[in-house]
Every structure is written in structure tokens, then in C-alpha cells.
């Protein structure tokens, strides 16, 4: 296949390139040339801007397009309409956050999606991110009618993750000592290794797959305790998890997801408990979580010491542990 990737030089995009090349496909990258320009010298790079700078796409024809960088419906429409006459399938990487009710567990692809009062809004915030992605999905399904694949991942993790969210935990466990573990222990967690997601998307394109799919993992149930215990086993068996109550952490102004990555103790936890049986039934598979943890930590060790990293500081963590023990 001849595959065009909109993006392709960051995180999921670069794993998609590797998966496609590994499967023997030809890849073209369309990006601004500002990040990762040195990557994949063996493939064609076309430079442009999705917002008003699509001329570099002229003259190309592709069996499939993978859109990893669409957030605003107007911009996605411009790309989709430009490519509709010259491309077969259009795979749009959306998000599990499109759903309107994030408190319910087991949301499947038929659940209602979130809406936004003004669909012309283009500022991406915590409140608009999901609804805008849902509108982008509508655009793709309209322009590529019967030829679209909409992928709704949860938290994508693994090497080259620019957010550092999941990475926080392998790094912290590897430091050892008493590690503050945020309760409740049984809070649901879902993650998907970018390499597994990329390989599955390529396989879906090969098979002409269309439709909408929740795409996160693992295949069975995972909890916060299960994830942190996997981190401990994989990188620091001697580390000690000390479980701290969610109510105390919230009282101490610890912000879920940002201060403590992957921790959602409240009504939004349904985004980490979606029903992914449809994608699994179509071949989505998951490597062992411990493998993802070790590989993520090994990649993190290659970053400069002054790199921005997610999560609270070690000093703040020790303050929280001291306050919890004093209660």
C-alpha cells in the first residue's frame, strides 16, 4: 500500500511509520518540517501546513491516509476534501474523550458523543477537546463516506510519549523508596502502547477496515493498583507502595491527571473504562504491560536531564506522605 500520514514525526505518528514500513508499505509524510525532520530519511517528506498550506499534496495518490493531527473540524475538512479524490481510505485518530457521559463505565461506540454550544469554536481546551474531535469525526465520515476508519484511543503510552504522563510512574518506581500510590486501588485504568495501536491501524488499512472503534487496553480489566504493581515488578521490586486516600489528596489540592498522571478518582473515570471488544474482535492485541513499562523507562533515560516531566516533585510527594501518616 501507498500510505500518507498527516503528521508522522511525533509519538503515534512515528510508530505508524515504523509499522507501515515494517509491513512493506510505501509511506509519505506531510508535516511542517518543524519537528523530527531528521526521522525516516528513506521516505518522502512533503512540507506544508494543514491550515491553508496543502499545496504540497498536489500530484499524489494514496491507498490510505492516516490523520494523527486533526483537532479542529474546519482544518480536518480542508485536508479531507483535498484528499478525497486521490485517496482510498481515511483513518482518523480521534479520542475516547468524545463521549458525552464520562462517568459511566463500559461505554461502547454507540454511546452519545459530547457536543459544544458553538461548533465554530477552534480553541482546544479541556472542555472543547472531546466535542471538537467528535465534530472532526463527522467531517471525515461525511467526506469519505463509506471509506473512513475512526479510531478512539484512550491514553496512548510508550516510548516517545511527549506528555510524560504514563512515563511518570515507571520513573518514580525506579527511584525506589516509599512511593505514594493514589487511591482508590480499584480505580479503572486503560492504556494502549503506541506500537500496538500503530500496528493495528496498519492492519486495518490492509484489510480495508472502516467504522468506529474504541481502541485502548488491556484486553482484561486493569486497576490503578494493577498498573502500579506492574511498574514495581518491572523496574523496582524493592520499592514500597503506600496507598493514600483520594479524599485526602483532593483536600490537599492534588490535581487528578496532571499532578498525579493517570489518576482519575471522580466522576470522569469512565474514560479509563471503555468497552473495546469491537477493536479486539478485529485484531487489536496488546503486549505485556511490563514490556511497555521497561521500554518506556529505557527511552526516558535517554532524554536530557532538564527535560520537562509530568507529575509532582519528589519533595511534594514526601509532604503528602507525611501529612497522610499524621492523620
C-alpha positions in Angstrom: 0.0 0.0 0.0 0.9 3.6 -0.5 0.1 5.4 2.8 0.0 9.1 3.5 0.4 10.1 7.2 -0.6 13.6 8.2 2.0 14.2 10.9 4.2 11.2 11.3 7.2 12.6 13.2 5.9 12.6 16.7 4.8 9.7 19.0 2.0 7.7 17.4 2.9 9.1 14.0 6.5 7.8 14.1 5.3 4.4 15.4 2.8 4.3 12.4 5.6 4.9 10.0 7.7 2.1 11.5 4.7 -0.3 11.5 3.9 0.6 7.9 7.5 0.3 6.7 7.9 -2.9 8.6 4.9 -4.4 6.8 6.4 -3.5 3.4 4.3 -0.4 2.6 5.4 2.9 1.0 5.0 5.9 3.2 4.6 9.7 2.5 4.8 12.2 5.4 3.0 15.5 5.3 4.2 17.9 8.1 5.5 21.4 8.7 9.1 20.3 9.0 9.5 21.7 12.5 9.8 18.5 14.5 11.5 15.3 13.6 12.7 16.4 10.2 15.6 14.1 10.5 13.5 11.0 11.0 12.8 8.5 8.2 15.1 9.8 5.5 14.1 6.8 3.4 10.5 8.1 3.0 9.1 11.1 1.1 8.5 14.2 3.2 6.1 16.8 1.9 6.1 20.1 3.9 3.1 22.2 4.4 0.5 23.4 6.9 -2.9 21.8 7.3 -4.3 25.3 7.9 -4.1 26.9 4.5 -0.9 25.2 3.2 -1.9 22.0 1.5 -0.3 22.6 -1.9 2.4 20.1 -1.2 -0.2 17.3 -1.5 -0.7 18.1 -5.2 0.1 15.3 -7.6 0.0 12.5 -5.1 -2.3 9.4 -4.9 -2.6 7.2 -1.9 -4.3 4.0 -1.0 -4.9 5.3 2.5 -4.4 8.4 4.7 -3.8 8.3 8.4 -4.7 11.6 10.2 -2.9 11.8 13.6 -3.0 15.6 13.9 -6.6 16.7 13.4 -8.2 18.7 16.2 -10.4 21.4 14.5 -13.2 20.5 12.1 -12.5 23.2 9.6 -8.9 22.1 9.2 -9.8 18.5 9.0 -12.4 19.3 6.4 -9.8 21.1 4.2 -7.5 18.1 4.3 -10.2 15.5 3.8 -11.8 17.4 0.8 -8.4 17.9 -0.8 -7.6 14.2 -0.4 -11.0 12.6 -1.2 -10.4 12.4 -5.0 -6.9 10.9 -4.6 -7.0 8.6 -1.6 -8.8 5.4 -0.8 -9.4 5.1 3.0 -9.1 7.9 5.6 -8.2 6.8 9.1 -8.8 9.5 11.7 -7.2 9.2 15.1 -9.8 10.6 17.5 -10.1 10.1 21.3 -12.1 8.2 23.9 -12.9 11.7 25.3 -15.5 12.2 22.6 -18.2 10.6 24.8 -20.8 12.8 26.5 -21.1 10.7 29.7 -17.6 10.1 31.0 -18.9 8.8 34.4 -20.3 5.6 33.0 -18.0 2.5 32.6 -18.3 0.3 29.6 -19.0 3.0 27.0 -19.1 1.4 23.6 -19.1 3.0 20.1 -22.9 3.6 20.2 -22.8 5.9 23.2 -23.7 9.6 22.6 -20.8 11.9 21.9 -20.3 15.3 23.5 -21.5 18.5 21.9 -20.4 22.1 22.0 -22.7 25.1 22.1 -20.7 26.9 19.4 -19.3 24.4 16.8 -17.3 27.2 15.2 -15.1 27.4 18.3 -11.5 26.4 17.5 -9.7 26.9 20.8 -8.8 23.4 22.1 -9.2 23.2 25.9 -10.1 20.5 28.3 -13.7 21.3 27.8 -13.7 21.6 23.9 -11.2 18.8 23.1 -13.7 15.9 23.1 -16.5 17.7 21.3 -14.2 19.1 18.7 -12.8 15.7 18.0 -16.4 14.4 17.6 -17.1 17.1 15.1 -13.9 16.1 13.2 -15.2 12.5 13.1 -18.4 13.8 11.5 -16.4 15.6 8.8 -14.3 12.6 8.0 -17.4 10.3 7.7 -19.1 12.9 5.5 -16.3 13.5 3.1 -15.1 9.9 3.0 -18.5 8.3 3.1 -18.1 4.5 3.4 -14.3 4.9 3.3 -13.5 6.1 6.8 -11.9 4.4 9.8 -12.4 6.3 13.1 -10.1 5.2 15.9 -10.9 6.3 19.5 -7.8 5.6 21.7 -7.6 6.1 25.4 -4.3 7.0 27.0 -1.6 6.2 24.4 1.7 5.3 26.2 5.2 4.0 25.4 8.5 5.3 24.1 8.5 8.8 22.6 5.4 9.9 24.6 5.7 13.8 24.7 3.2 14.1 27.5 5.2 12.1 30.0 2.0 11.1 31.8 2.4 7.3 32.0 6.2 7.7 32.0 5.9 9.4 35.4 5.1 6.1 37.1 7.9 3.8 35.8 10.4 6.6 36.5 9.1 7.2 40.0 9.0 3.5 40.9 12.5 3.1 39.5 13.7 5.7 42.0 12.6 3.3 44.8 11.7 4.1 48.4 8.2 4.8 49.7 6.0 5.7 46.7 2.8 7.5 47.2 0.0 5.5 45.4 -3.3 7.3 44.9 -6.4 5.6 45.9 -8.8 4.1 45.3 -6.8 1.0 44.5 -9.5 -0.4 42.3 -10.0 2.7 40.1 -10.1 1.7 36.5 -7.1 2.3 34.2 -6.8 1.8 30.5 -3.7 2.3 28.4 -2.5 1.3 24.9 1.1 1.0 23.8 1.5 3.3 20.8 3.3 0.4 18.9 0.3 -1.9 19.4 -2.1 0.8 18.3 0.0 1.7 15.2 0.4 -1.9 14.1 -3.4 -2.5 14.4 -4.2 0.6 12.4 -1.9 -0.5 9.6 -3.5 -4.0 9.7 -7.0 -2.4 9.5 -5.9 -0.4 6.5 -4.5 -3.5 4.8 -7.9 -5.2 5.3 -9.9 -2.2 4.1 -11.4 -1.7 7.6 -14.0 1.0 8.2 -16.2 2.1 11.0 -15.7 3.4 14.5 -13.6 1.7 17.2 -12.7 2.3 20.8 -9.0 1.3 20.8 -7.4 1.0 24.2 -6.4 -1.8 26.5 -5.6 -4.2 28.0 -8.0 -6.9 27.0 -8.9 -7.5 30.6 -9.6 -5.2 33.5 -6.8 -3.1 34.8 -6.8 -1.1 38.0 -4.6 1.6 39.4 -3.2 -1.0 41.8 -2.6 -3.4 38.9 -0.8 -0.7 36.9 1.5 0.4 39.8 2.2 -3.1 40.9 3.2 -3.9 37.3 5.6 -0.9 37.4 7.0 -2.1 40.7 7.6 -5.7 39.4 9.1 -4.5 36.2 11.6 -1.9 37.4 11.9 -1.8 41.2 10.7 -4.9 43.1 12.1 -3.4 46.4 10.0 -0.2 46.1 7.1 0.2 48.5 3.7 1.4 47.5 1.9 3.4 50.2 -1.7 3.9 49.4 -3.1 7.4 50.1 -6.8 8.1 50.2 -8.3 10.1 47.3 -10.3 12.4 49.6 -7.1 13.4 51.4 -5.3 14.1 48.1 -8.1 16.2 46.8 -8.2 18.1 50.0 -4.5 18.7 49.6 -5.2 20.3 46.2 -3.6 17.5 44.2 -4.9 17.7 40.7 -6.0 14.4 39.1 -4.3 13.6 35.8 -1.9 16.5 35.9 -0.3 16.4 39.4 -0.8 12.6 39.5 -0.9 11.3 36.0 -3.4 8.5 35.0 -5.3 9.1 38.3 -9.0 10.0 37.9 -10.8 9.2 41.1 -14.0 11.1 40.4 -17.0 11.2 38.0 -14.8 11.3 34.9 -13.2 7.9 35.4 -15.3 6.3 32.7 -12.8 7.5 30.1 -10.5 4.8 31.6 -13.1 2.0 31.4 -14.4 1.9 27.8 -15.7 -1.1 26.0 -13.0 -2.1 23.4 -14.4 -5.5 22.4 -15.1 -4.4 18.9 -11.5 -3.5 18.2 -10.2 -6.5 20.0 -12.5 -8.6 17.8 -10.9 -7.1 14.8 -7.4 -8.0 15.9 -6.2 -5.3 18.3 -3.7 -7.0 20.6 -1.6 -5.9 23.5 2.0 -6.6 24.5 2.6 -7.3 28.2 2.3 -4.2 30.3 5.7 -4.9 31.9 7.3 -4.7 28.5 5.8 -1.3 27.8 7.0 -0.1 31.3 10.6 -1.3 30.8 10.7 0.1 27.3 9.3 3.5 28.4 11.8 3.8 31.2 14.7 2.9 28.9 13.6 5.6 26.4 13.1 8.1 29.3 16.6 7.6 30.4 17.9 8.9 27.0 16.2 12.3 27.5 18.2 15.3 28.6 18.2 15.8 32.4 16.5 19.2 32.0 13.6 17.8 30.0 10.1 18.7 31.2 8.5 15.9 33.1 4.9 15.3 34.2 3.7 14.9 37.8 4.5 16.4 41.2 8.0 16.7 42.6 9.6 14.3 45.0 9.5 16.9 47.7 5.8 17.5 47.2 5.2 13.7 47.3 7.1 13.4 50.6 5.0 16.2 52.1 1.8 14.4 51.1 3.1 11.1 52.6 4.0 12.9 55.9 0.6 14.5 56.1 -1.2 11.3 55.3 0.7 9.4 58.0 0.0 12.1 60.6 -3.8 11.8 60.1 
